């Protein structure tokens, strides 16, 4: 057993291997994040376009049906 003042020693190569296996590669993470961001942006743009179009069509329909 280890005394309370002793700490297990981890070699630099073991530490390096552990850190590289745990942390994602920044470039891979960045590119996957960018792809997801682009996908969400397209969905949001489509959603907003539909809302604006529906709003315009409803407004136009109300003007035609109202007595003038």
N, C-alpha and C positions, 0 to 999 in steps of 0.2 A: 504494500500500500504506500501511497505517497503521503509525505508529511504535508501539513496545511500550507507551509511556506514554499514547497516545491511545486513547479508547474511542469506538465508534460511538454517535452520539446518537439516541435514540428519542424521538419527540415524545410528549407526554402523551396525545393522542388515539389514537395508534397503540397505545400501551401499554394504554389503557383498552379499546380494541376487542379486543386480543389476550386480555386477562384475562377479558373477558366471554364470549368464544367458547370459552375453555378450561375455565373453572370452571363446573360445573353450577349452576343456580339453587337456592339452599338450600331454598326452599319446595317446588319440584318434587321434589327429592331426598328431603326429609322425608316428603312424602305417599307417594312410591313405597316408601320404607323402611317406613312405617307399614302400607301395604297388604301388603307381604311379611311383616312381623312378624305381622299378623293371620292371614294364611294359614298360616304355620308354627305359630302357636298353635293354630289349629283342628285342623291335622293331628296335632299332639302330643296334644291333648285326646282326639281320636278314638282314637289309638293306645293311650293310657293306659286309656281306657274299655274298649276291646276286651280288653286284657290283664287288667284287673280282672274283667271279665265272664267271660272264659275261665277265669280262676283260680277264681272262685266256682262256676262250673258244674262244673269238674273236681273241686273239693273236695266239692261236693254229690253228684256222681256216685259218688265214692269212699265216702261215708257210706252211700248207699243199697245199694251192692253189698257192703259189708262185713257179715259176719254179726253180728247183734245179739242 
